Amino acid sequence: MPKQKTRKSVTRRFKITKKGKVLRRKSFARHLNAKKSQKRKRSLRRVTETEETYAKKIKKSLSRRK
C-alpha cells in the first residue's frame, strides 16, 4: 500500500502543537467588518483549538500518527 499524501490545503489552514492539539483560525473575519463589534473582531483574531472529532480527520489528512 502506498504512503498517503499530505493534503496541502490542510497544511496551510491548521497547525499541530507538540502535544498534538490542532489549532485553527476563526471564520467570519474577512469582510463585512463594519457591522461587527470591536469585541467580536478582537476574538476573531485569536487562534482556537479544533474539536476532537475534527482533529482526528485533520491529523489523518496531514499523515500524522499522534
Biopython code that builds the backbone (N, CA, C, O; Angstrom):
import numpy as np
from Bio.PDB.StructureBuilder import StructureBuilder

atoms = [
    (1, "MET", "N", (0.841, -1.188, 0.000)),
    (1, "MET", "CA", (0.000, 0.000, 0.000)),
    (1, "MET", "C", (0.883, 1.248, 0.000)),
    (1, "MET", "O", (1.790, 1.348, 0.826)),
    (2, "PRO", "N", (0.642, 2.207, -0.909)),
    (2, "PRO", "CA", (1.492, 3.402, -0.965)),
    (2, "PRO", "C", (1.229, 4.350, 0.207)),
    (2, "PRO", "O", (0.186, 4.294, 0.859)),
    (3, "LYS", "N", (2.196, 5.206, 0.447)),
    (3, "LYS", "CA", (2.060, 6.171, 1.528)),
    (3, "LYS", "C", (0.993, 7.205, 1.178)),
    (3, "LYS", "O", (0.823, 7.575, 0.016)),
    (4, "GLN", "N", (0.279, 7.663, 2.205)),
    (4, "GLN", "CA", (-0.759, 8.668, 1.984)),
    (4, "GLN", "C", (-0.125, 10.043, 1.812)),
    (4, "GLN", "O", (0.750, 10.434, 2.585)),
    (5, "LYS", "N", (-0.570, 10.768, 0.798)),
    (5, "LYS", "CA", (-0.033, 12.100, 0.557)),
    (5, "LYS", "C", (-0.710, 13.108, 1.482)),
    (5, "LYS", "O", (-1.858, 12.934, 1.888)),
    (6, "THR", "N", (0.033, 14.162, 1.800)),
    (6, "THR", "CA", (-0.488, 15.214, 2.661)),
    (6, "THR", "C", (-1.399, 16.129, 1.858)),
    (6, "THR", "O", (-1.093, 16.477, 0.718)),
    (7, "ARG", "N", (-2.529, 16.521, 2.462)),
    (7, "ARG", "CA", (-3.420, 17.488, 1.835)),
    (7, "ARG", "C", (-2.826, 18.878, 2.032)),
    (7, "ARG", "O", (-2.751, 19.359, 3.162)),
    (8, "LYS", "N", (-2.407, 19.522, 0.965)),
    (8, "LYS", "CA", (-1.719, 20.804, 1.070)),
    (8, "LYS", "C", (-2.634, 21.908, 1.593)),
    (8, "LYS", "O", (-2.160, 22.819, 2.272)),
    (9, "SER", "N", (-3.922, 21.850, 1.298)),
    (9, "SER", "CA", (-4.847, 22.864, 1.805)),
    (9, "SER", "C", (-4.942, 22.784, 3.330)),
    (9, "SER", "O", (-5.100, 23.800, 4.006)),
    (10, "VAL", "N", (-4.846, 21.577, 3.853)),
    (10, "VAL", "CA", (-4.931, 21.375, 5.304)),
    (10, "VAL", "C", (-3.660, 21.883, 5.991)),
    (10, "VAL", "O", (-3.729, 22.423, 7.095)),
    (11, "THR", "N", (-2.512, 21.715, 5.351)),
    (11, "THR", "CA", (-1.266, 22.180, 5.961)),
    (11, "THR", "C", (-1.259, 23.696, 6.104)),
    (11, "THR", "O", (-0.645, 24.230, 7.029)),
    (12, "ARG", "N", (-1.936, 24.393, 5.196)),
    (12, "ARG", "CA", (-1.982, 25.854, 5.271)),
    (12, "ARG", "C", (-2.964, 26.343, 6.319)),
    (12, "ARG", "O", (-2.771, 27.420, 6.884)),
    (13, "ARG", "N", (-4.007, 25.583, 6.591)),
    (13, "ARG", "CA", (-5.074, 26.045, 7.474)),
    (13, "ARG", "C", (-4.918, 25.637, 8.930)),
    (13, "ARG", "O", (-5.449, 26.300, 9.821)),
    (14, "PHE", "N", (-4.200, 24.563, 9.176)),
    (14, "PHE", "CA", (-4.099, 24.042, 10.535)),
    (14, "PHE", "C", (-2.654, 23.894, 10.966)),
    (14, "PHE", "O", (-1.751, 23.724, 10.147)),
    (15, "LYS", "N", (-2.459, 23.965, 12.291)),
    (15, "LYS", "CA", (-1.128, 23.787, 12.862)),
    (15, "LYS", "C", (-1.262, 22.816, 14.029)),
    (15, "LYS", "O", (-2.211, 22.905, 14.809)),
    (16, "ILE", "N", (-0.315, 21.891, 14.150)),
    (16, "ILE", "CA", (-0.353, 20.921, 15.235)),
    (16, "ILE", "C", (0.726, 21.276, 16.246)),
    (16, "ILE", "O", (1.885, 21.480, 15.886)),
    (17, "THR", "N", (0.333, 21.349, 17.521)),
    (17, "THR", "CA", (1.271, 21.672, 18.589)),
    (17, "THR", "C", (2.072, 20.434, 18.958)),
    (17, "THR", "O", (1.795, 19.340, 18.466)),
    (18, "LYS", "N", (3.065, 20.605, 19.823)),
    (18, "LYS", "CA", (3.880, 19.460, 20.241)),
    (18, "LYS", "C", (3.071, 18.432, 21.015)),
    (18, "LYS", "O", (3.367, 17.238, 20.964)),
    (19, "LYS", "N", (2.049, 18.892, 21.735)),
    (19, "LYS", "CA", (1.214, 17.957, 22.499)),
    (19, "LYS", "C", (0.134, 17.309, 21.644)),
    (19, "LYS", "O", (-0.614, 16.460, 22.128)),
    (20, "GLY", "N", (0.047, 17.707, 20.364)),
    (20, "GLY", "CA", (-0.890, 17.059, 19.458)),
    (20, "GLY", "C", (-2.207, 17.784, 19.270)),
    (20, "GLY", "O", (-3.115, 17.251, 18.632)),
    (21, "LYS", "N", (-2.335, 19.000, 19.815)),
    (21, "LYS", "CA", (-3.565, 19.762, 19.620)),
    (21, "LYS", "C", (-3.552, 20.375, 18.225)),
    (21, "LYS", "O", (-2.499, 20.735, 17.697)),
    (22, "VAL", "N", (-4.751, 20.489, 17.633)),
    (22, "VAL", "CA", (-4.870, 21.065, 16.296)),
    (22, "VAL", "C", (-5.424, 22.482, 16.441)),
    (22, "VAL", "O", (-6.509, 22.674, 16.989)),
    (23, "LEU", "N", (-4.674, 23.475, 15.948)),
    (23, "LEU", "CA", (-5.078, 24.865, 16.038)),
    (23, "LEU", "C", (-5.601, 25.347, 14.697)),
    (23, "LEU", "O", (-5.145, 24.912, 13.639)),
    (24, "ARG", "N", (-6.574, 26.260, 14.761)),
    (24, "ARG", "CA", (-7.164, 26.814, 13.545)),
    (24, "ARG", "C", (-7.512, 28.276, 13.766)),
    (24, "ARG", "O", (-7.606, 28.743, 14.901)),
    (25, "ARG", "N", (-7.701, 28.994, 12.659)),
    (25, "ARG", "CA", (-8.174, 30.374, 12.725)),
    (25, "ARG", "C", (-9.688, 30.382, 12.779)),
    (25, "ARG", "O", (-10.333, 29.431, 12.337)),
    (26, "LYS", "N", (-10.256, 31.442, 13.314)),
    (26, "LYS", "CA", (-11.709, 31.556, 13.362)),
    (26, "LYS", "C", (-12.248, 32.093, 12.048)),
    (26, "LYS", "O", (-11.569, 32.836, 11.340)),
    (27, "SER", "N", (-13.480, 31.705, 11.733)),
    (27, "SER", "CA", (-14.114, 32.157, 10.500)),
    (27, "SER", "C", (-14.857, 33.479, 10.718)),
    (27, "SER", "O", (-14.940, 33.968, 11.844)),
    (28, "PHE", "N", (-15.388, 34.045, 9.652)),
    (28, "PHE", "CA", (-16.178, 35.293, 9.637)),
    (28, "PHE", "C", (-15.351, 36.534, 9.957)),
    (28, "PHE", "O", (-15.894, 37.505, 10.484)),
    (29, "ALA", "N", (-14.067, 36.531, 9.656)),
    (29, "ALA", "CA", (-13.237, 37.691, 9.971)),
    (29, "ALA", "C", (-12.737, 38.418, 8.723)),
    (29, "ALA", "O", (-11.981, 39.380, 8.853)),
    (30, "ARG", "N", (-13.120, 38.005, 7.548)),
    (30, "ARG", "CA", (-12.540, 38.532, 6.309)),
    (30, "ARG", "C", (-13.175, 39.844, 5.850)),
    (30, "ARG", "O", (-12.458, 40.801, 5.557)),
    (31, "HIS", "N", (-14.503, 39.905, 5.782)),
    (31, "HIS", "CA", (-15.140, 41.114, 5.245)),
    (31, "HIS", "C", (-16.432, 41.377, 5.999)),
    (31, "HIS", "O", (-16.821, 40.608, 6.879)),
    (32, "LEU", "N", (-17.090, 42.471, 5.644)),
    (32, "LEU", "CA", (-18.301, 42.944, 6.339)),
    (32, "LEU", "C", (-18.018, 43.194, 7.818)),
    (32, "LEU", "O", (-18.821, 42.838, 8.681)),
    (33, "ASN", "N", (-16.876, 43.804, 8.100)),
    (33, "ASN", "CA", (-16.471, 44.007, 9.488)),
    (33, "ASN", "C", (-17.017, 45.286, 10.104)),
    (33, "ASN", "O", (-16.930, 45.469, 11.318)),
    (34, "ALA", "N", (-17.575, 46.169, 9.294)),
    (34, "ALA", "CA", (-18.079, 47.440, 9.826)),
    (34, "ALA", "C", (-19.232, 47.225, 10.792)),
    (34, "ALA", "O", (-19.390, 47.972, 11.758)),
    (35, "LYS", "N", (-20.039, 46.201, 10.527)),
    (35, "LYS", "CA", (-21.191, 45.965, 11.403)),
    (35, "LYS", "C", (-20.866, 45.085, 12.607)),
    (35, "LYS", "O", (-21.709, 44.921, 13.489)),
    (36, "LYS", "N", (-19.679, 44.525, 12.661)),
    (36, "LYS", "CA", (-19.294, 43.683, 13.795)),
    (36, "LYS", "C", (-18.698, 44.541, 14.897)),
    (36, "LYS", "O", (-18.013, 45.528, 14.629)),
    (37, "SER", "N", (-18.964, 44.158, 16.132)),
    (37, "SER", "CA", (-18.446, 44.930, 17.258)),
    (37, "SER", "C", (-16.945, 44.720, 17.413)),
    (37, "SER", "O", (-16.390, 43.728, 16.940)),
    (38, "GLN", "N", (-16.303, 45.666, 18.079)),
    (38, "GLN", "CA", (-14.854, 45.593, 18.283)),
    (38, "GLN", "C", (-14.501, 44.356, 19.103)),
    (38, "GLN", "O", (-13.486, 43.707, 18.850)),
    (39, "LYS", "N", (-15.333, 44.034, 20.075)),
    (39, "LYS", "CA", (-15.104, 42.856, 20.922)),
    (39, "LYS", "C", (-15.144, 41.571, 20.091)),
    (39, "LYS", "O", (-14.323, 40.673, 20.276)),
    (40, "ARG", "N", (-16.105, 41.500, 19.180)),
    (40, "ARG", "CA", (-16.233, 40.317, 18.328)),
    (40, "ARG", "C", (-15.042, 40.193, 17.380)),
    (40, "ARG", "O", (-14.514, 39.099, 17.181)),
    (41, "LYS", "N", (-14.619, 41.319, 16.796)),
    (41, "LYS", "CA", (-13.482, 41.290, 15.868)),
    (41, "LYS", "C", (-12.194, 40.915, 16.588)),
    (41, "LYS", "O", (-11.343, 40.225, 16.026)),
    (42, "ARG", "N", (-12.049, 41.363, 17.823)),
    (42, "ARG", "CA", (-10.866, 41.013, 18.616)),
    (42, "ARG", "C", (-10.819, 39.521, 18.883)),
    (42, "ARG", "O", (-9.754, 38.909, 18.802)),
    (43, "SER", "N", (-11.955, 38.932, 19.200)),
    (43, "SER", "CA", (-11.990, 37.490, 19.472)),
    (43, "SER", "C", (-11.779, 36.673, 18.198)),
    (43, "SER", "O", (-11.291, 35.545, 18.262)),
    (44, "LEU", "N", (-12.139, 37.226, 17.055)),
    (44, "LEU", "CA", (-11.938, 36.524, 15.779)),
    (44, "LEU", "C", (-10.470, 36.482, 15.377)),
    (44, "LEU", "O", (-10.074, 35.638, 14.574)),
    (45, "ARG", "N", (-9.654, 37.386, 15.929)),
    (45, "ARG", "CA", (-8.223, 37.389, 15.619)),
    (45, "ARG", "C", (-7.484, 36.231, 16.280)),
    (45, "ARG", "O", (-6.422, 35.815, 15.819)),
    (46, "ARG", "N", (-8.055, 35.717, 17.362)),
    (46, "ARG", "CA", (-7.378, 34.669, 18.128)),
    (46, "ARG", "C", (-7.406, 33.327, 17.408)),
    (46, "ARG", "O", (-8.310, 33.035, 16.625)),
    (47, "VAL", "N", (-6.404, 32.535, 17.693)),
    (47, "VAL", "CA", (-6.349, 31.159, 17.195)),
    (47, "VAL", "C", (-7.041, 30.285, 18.227)),
    (47, "VAL", "O", (-6.898, 30.506, 19.429)),
    (48, "THR", "N", (-7.786, 29.299, 17.765)),
    (48, "THR", "CA", (-8.525, 28.440, 18.682)),
    (48, "THR", "C", (-8.226, 26.975, 18.399)),
    (48, "THR", "O", (-7.728, 26.623, 17.330)),
    (49, "GLU", "N", (-8.534, 26.140, 19.362)),
    (49, "GLU", "CA", (-8.293, 24.710, 19.222)),
    (49, "GLU", "C", (-9.474, 24.061, 18.504)),
    (49, "GLU", "O", (-10.626, 24.438, 18.721)),
    (50, "THR", "N", (-9.181, 23.088, 17.651)),
    (50, "THR", "CA", (-10.214, 22.380, 16.911)),
    (50, "THR", "C", (-10.836, 21.299, 17.791)),
    (50, "THR", "O", (-10.168, 20.736, 18.658)),
    (51, "GLU", "N", (-12.113, 21.014, 17.566)),
    (51, "GLU", "CA", (-12.788, 19.965, 18.322)),
    (51, "GLU", "C", (-12.167, 18.611, 18.000)),
    (51, "GLU", "O", (-11.661, 18.390, 16.900)),
    (52, "GLU", "N", (-12.214, 17.723, 18.964)),
    (52, "GLU", "CA", (-11.514, 16.433, 18.865)),
    (52, "GLU", "C", (-11.996, 15.585, 17.685)),
    (52, "GLU", "O", (-11.202, 14.880, 17.061)),
    (53, "THR", "N", (-13.299, 15.652, 17.378)),
    (53, "THR", "CA", (-13.823, 14.846, 16.274)),
    (53, "THR", "C", (-13.223, 15.268, 14.945)),
    (53, "THR", "O", (-12.914, 14.423, 14.106)),
    (54, "TYR", "N", (-13.053, 16.584, 14.745)),
    (54, "TYR", "CA", (-12.444, 17.076, 13.516)),
    (54, "TYR", "C", (-10.935, 16.907, 13.545)),
    (54, "TYR", "O", (-10.311, 16.683, 12.508)),
    (55, "ALA", "N", (-10.347, 17.012, 14.729)),
    (55, "ALA", "CA", (-8.890, 16.934, 14.869)),
    (55, "ALA", "C", (-8.364, 15.597, 14.359)),
    (55, "ALA", "O", (-7.298, 15.550, 13.746)),
    (56, "LYS", "N", (-9.085, 14.524, 14.599)),
    (56, "LYS", "CA", (-8.659, 13.201, 14.135)),
    (56, "LYS", "C", (-8.593, 13.157, 12.608)),
    (56, "LYS", "O", (-7.640, 12.628, 12.036)),
    (57, "LYS", "N", (-9.613, 13.718, 11.955)),
    (57, "LYS", "CA", (-9.646, 13.729, 10.490)),
    (57, "LYS", "C", (-8.535, 14.605, 9.922)),
    (57, "LYS", "O", (-7.914, 14.267, 8.914)),
    (58, "ILE", "N", (-8.296, 15.728, 10.579)),
    (58, "ILE", "CA", (-7.255, 16.650, 10.114)),
    (58, "ILE", "C", (-5.884, 15.999, 10.235)),
    (58, "ILE", "O", (-5.070, 16.091, 9.317)),
    (59, "LYS", "N", (-5.627, 15.346, 11.358)),
    (59, "LYS", "CA", (-4.341, 14.667, 11.544)),
    (59, "LYS", "C", (-4.152, 13.564, 10.516)),
    (59, "LYS", "O", (-3.039, 13.337, 10.041)),
    (60, "LYS", "N", (-5.231, 12.881, 10.172)),
    (60, "LYS", "CA", (-5.142, 11.818, 9.179)),
    (60, "LYS", "C", (-4.800, 12.389, 7.805)),
    (60, "LYS", "O", (-3.993, 11.812, 7.075)),
    (61, "SER", "N", (-5.415, 13.529, 7.449)),
    (61, "SER", "CA", (-5.117, 14.127, 6.150)),
    (61, "SER", "C", (-3.744, 14.788, 6.132)),
    (61, "SER", "O", (-3.202, 15.072, 5.064)),
    (62, "LEU", "N", (-3.180, 15.034, 7.316)),
    (62, "LEU", "CA", (-1.797, 15.532, 7.397)),
    (62, "LEU", "C", (-0.796, 14.387, 7.508)),
    (62, "LEU", "O", (0.410, 14.617, 7.594)),
    (63, "SER", "N", (-1.291, 13.171, 7.507)),
    (63, "SER", "CA", (-0.463, 11.959, 7.629)),
    (63, "SER", "C", (0.303, 11.936, 8.951)),
    (63, "SER", "O", (1.476, 11.564, 8.995)),
    (64, "ARG", "N", (-0.374, 12.337, 10.025)),
    (64, "ARG", "CA", (0.240, 12.329, 11.360)),
    (64, "ARG", "C", (-0.301, 11.159, 12.155)),
    (64, "ARG", "O", (-1.449, 10.753, 11.975)),
    (65, "ARG", "N", (0.522, 10.624, 13.029)),
    (65, "ARG", "CA", (0.112, 9.452, 13.809)),
    (65, "ARG", "C", (-0.435, 9.818, 15.182)),
    (65, "ARG", "O", (-1.292, 9.105, 15.704)),
    (66, "LYS", "N", (0.042, 10.925, 15.789)),
    (66, "LYS", "CA", (-0.280, 11.288, 17.181)),
    (66, "LYS", "C", (-1.734, 11.266, 17.485)),
    (66, "LYS", "O", (-2.133, 11.551, 18.615)),
]
sb = StructureBuilder()
sb.init_structure("model")
sb.init_model(0)
sb.init_chain("A")
sb.init_seg("    ")
for serial, (resi, resn, name, xyz) in enumerate(atoms, 1):
    if name == "N":
        sb.init_residue(resn, " ", resi, " ")
    sb.init_atom(name, np.array(xyz, "f"), 0.0, 1.0, " ", f" {name:<3s}", serial, name[0])
structure = sb.get_structure()
